[in-house]
Amino acid sequence: MKTASPRPNPFRRSAALAVLALVMAGPALAQPKSDPEWPCPQRRTPDISLAVVWTGPDLASAGVWTDDLEASTLAVKLASRRTPLDQVDGLIDAFAKEAGPDVKVRLVRVFAGVYEITSLERAKVMDGITRYARGQNRLAERLRDEGDALSKAKDSPEAADTRETQELEQKLNWDTRIFEERARSLIYVCETPVLLEQRLFEIGRRIQDRVK
């Protein structure tokens, strides 16, 4: 009498695929980094170097930018990512037209404001990325624990298509899906500090052209 071949276990196969998805989705988290809490491929720099985005007059020589209402208002508008770059020249020129004889000094104040506002926004974004990465690391640990629990449940000779194993697999698959979606989102989030620096550099370049 032939012994029936063991039927392939769909739950074990699905669990293996889930663990494989975890490994593939999180290589950046597994790679050694100088800052283990920083998940982005771009190197983490705490501040925007002024020398990189500005080669014009000393910002301190223009005085306190917040004391100049019109300059402050323009700085806030230029620093906002809601303001398209193709509107920057028109905004700067309109300000310069009404700025009076100390127009160059006041334009330097504008950039001082843009620099400070952008630096603060970038710092908040980077803190948010760090918190995001910590959440991913916690989720990765949970996925490993869930995968181990499901494997142990299916290793038992008496294991069957039970409600418990179904619930374990569903939870593992759901959490893996969340992990993968968050990992994809992180790729775009990591670009934000770079985009802020690029925007600041471009605004600085355009103001410098008018204060030479």
C-alpha positions in Angstrom: 0.0 0.0 0.0 1.4 3.4 -1.1 2.0 6.1 1.5 0.4 9.3 0.4 2.8 12.1 -0.3 2.5 15.0 2.2 0.3 17.8 0.8 2.2 21.1 0.2 1.4 23.5 3.0 0.2 26.8 1.6 0.7 28.6 4.9 4.4 27.6 5.1 4.9 28.8 1.5 3.2 32.1 2.2 5.1 32.7 5.3 8.4 32.1 3.5 7.4 34.6 0.8 6.5 37.1 3.5 9.9 36.8 5.1 11.6 37.0 1.7 9.6 40.2 1.0 10.9 41.6 4.3 14.5 40.9 3.5 14.1 42.4 0.1 12.3 45.5 1.3 14.7 46.4 4.0 18.3 46.2 2.8 19.0 49.8 3.8 18.1 49.0 7.4 20.5 46.1 7.4 23.5 47.9 6.0 26.0 49.2 8.6 25.9 53.0 8.8 27.9 55.6 10.7 24.5 56.7 12.0 22.3 53.6 12.5 19.2 55.7 12.9 19.6 57.5 9.6 18.0 55.3 6.8 18.7 57.5 3.8 21.4 56.9 1.2 22.3 60.6 1.4 24.8 61.4 4.1 23.3 63.0 7.1 24.5 66.5 7.7 22.9 68.3 10.7 23.0 71.8 9.2 23.0 73.5 5.8 26.4 75.0 5.2 26.0 78.6 4.4 29.1 78.6 2.3 27.5 76.0 0.0 24.4 78.1 -0.7 25.6 81.7 -0.4 28.7 83.5 -1.5 27.3 87.0 -1.2 27.8 89.6 1.6 27.9 88.6 5.2 24.4 88.0 6.4 25.0 89.6 9.8 26.1 92.8 8.1 22.5 93.4 7.0 21.1 93.4 10.5 18.3 91.3 11.9 16.0 90.2 9.1 13.0 89.9 11.3 13.1 93.6 12.0 12.3 94.3 8.3 8.7 93.6 7.8 8.7 93.6 4.0 11.9 91.5 3.9 10.5 89.0 6.4 7.3 88.7 4.4 9.1 88.0 1.2 11.5 85.5 3.0 8.6 83.5 4.2 7.0 83.4 0.8 10.2 82.4 -1.0 11.0 79.8 1.6 7.6 78.1 1.2 7.7 75.2 -1.2 4.2 76.2 -2.3 5.8 79.1 -4.1 7.0 77.9 -7.5 10.6 78.7 -8.4 9.4 80.3 -11.6 7.8 83.0 -9.5 10.9 83.8 -7.5 12.4 86.3 -9.9 9.2 88.3 -10.2 8.8 88.4 -6.4 12.4 89.5 -5.8 12.2 92.2 -8.5 8.9 93.6 -7.2 10.5 93.8 -3.7 13.7 95.5 -5.1 11.6 98.0 -7.0 10.1 99.3 -3.7 13.1 98.7 -1.4 14.6 102.1 -1.7 18.3 103.1 -1.7 19.4 100.3 0.7 17.9 97.6 -1.6 21.0 95.4 -1.6 21.1 95.3 2.2 17.5 94.5 2.3 17.9 91.7 -0.2 20.6 90.2 1.9 18.1 90.3 4.8 15.6 88.4 2.6 18.1 85.7 2.0 19.0 85.5 5.7 15.3 84.9 6.4 15.0 82.2 3.7 18.2 80.5 5.0 16.9 80.4 8.6 13.4 79.3 7.7 14.6 76.6 5.3 17.2 75.4 7.9 14.5 75.0 10.5 12.2 73.2 8.1 15.0 70.8 7.0 15.8 70.0 10.7 12.2 69.1 11.3 12.1 66.9 8.2 15.3 65.1 9.3 13.9 64.5 12.8 10.8 63.1 11.2 12.8 60.8 9.0 14.7 59.5 12.1 11.4 58.8 13.9 10.1 57.1 10.8 13.2 54.9 10.6 12.8 53.9 14.3 9.2 52.8 13.5 10.5 50.8 10.6 13.0 49.1 12.7 10.4 48.2 15.3 8.1 46.8 12.6 11.0 44.8 11.2 11.6 43.2 14.6 7.9 42.4 14.9 7.8 40.8 11.5 10.7 38.6 12.5 8.9 37.6 15.6 5.7 36.9 13.7 7.6 34.8 11.2 9.2 32.8 13.9 5.8 32.2 15.6 4.2 31.0 12.4 7.1 28.7 11.6 6.9 27.2 15.0 3.2 26.7 14.7 3.6 24.9 11.4 6.6 22.8 12.6 4.3 20.8 14.9 3.5 17.3 13.5 -0.1 17.9 14.4 -0.2 21.3 12.6 -3.2 21.8 10.4 -5.2 24.5 8.7 -6.2 25.9 12.0 -7.8 29.2 12.8 -4.6 30.1 14.8 -2.3 29.5 11.9 -4.5 31.4 9.6 -4.6 34.4 11.9 -0.8 34.3 12.3 -0.3 34.3 8.6 -2.8 37.0 7.9 -1.1 39.2 10.5 2.4 38.5 9.1 1.2 39.2 5.5 -0.5 42.4 6.6 2.4 43.8 8.5 4.8 42.9 5.7 2.6 44.8 3.3 2.7 47.9 5.6 6.5 47.5 5.9 7.0 47.4 2.2 4.7 50.5 1.6 6.6 52.4 4.3 9.9 51.4 2.8 8.8 52.7 -0.6 7.6 56.0 0.9 10.9 56.4 2.7 12.6 56.7 -0.7 10.7 59.8 -1.5 10.9 61.2 2.1 14.7 61.0 1.9 14.8 63.3 -1.0 13.1 66.2 0.9 16.3 67.5 2.7 18.1 67.5 -0.6 15.3 69.3 -2.4 15.2 71.9 0.3 19.0 72.6 -0.1 18.7 72.8 -3.8 15.8 75.3 -3.5 17.8 77.4 -1.0 20.8 77.4 -3.3 18.7 78.5 -6.3 17.1 81.3 -4.4 20.4 82.4 -3.0 21.9 82.5 -6.5 19.1 84.7 -7.8 19.4 87.1 -4.9 23.2 87.2 -5.3 22.8 88.3 -8.9 21.0 91.4 -7.6 23.4 92.4 -4.8 26.7 92.3 -6.7 
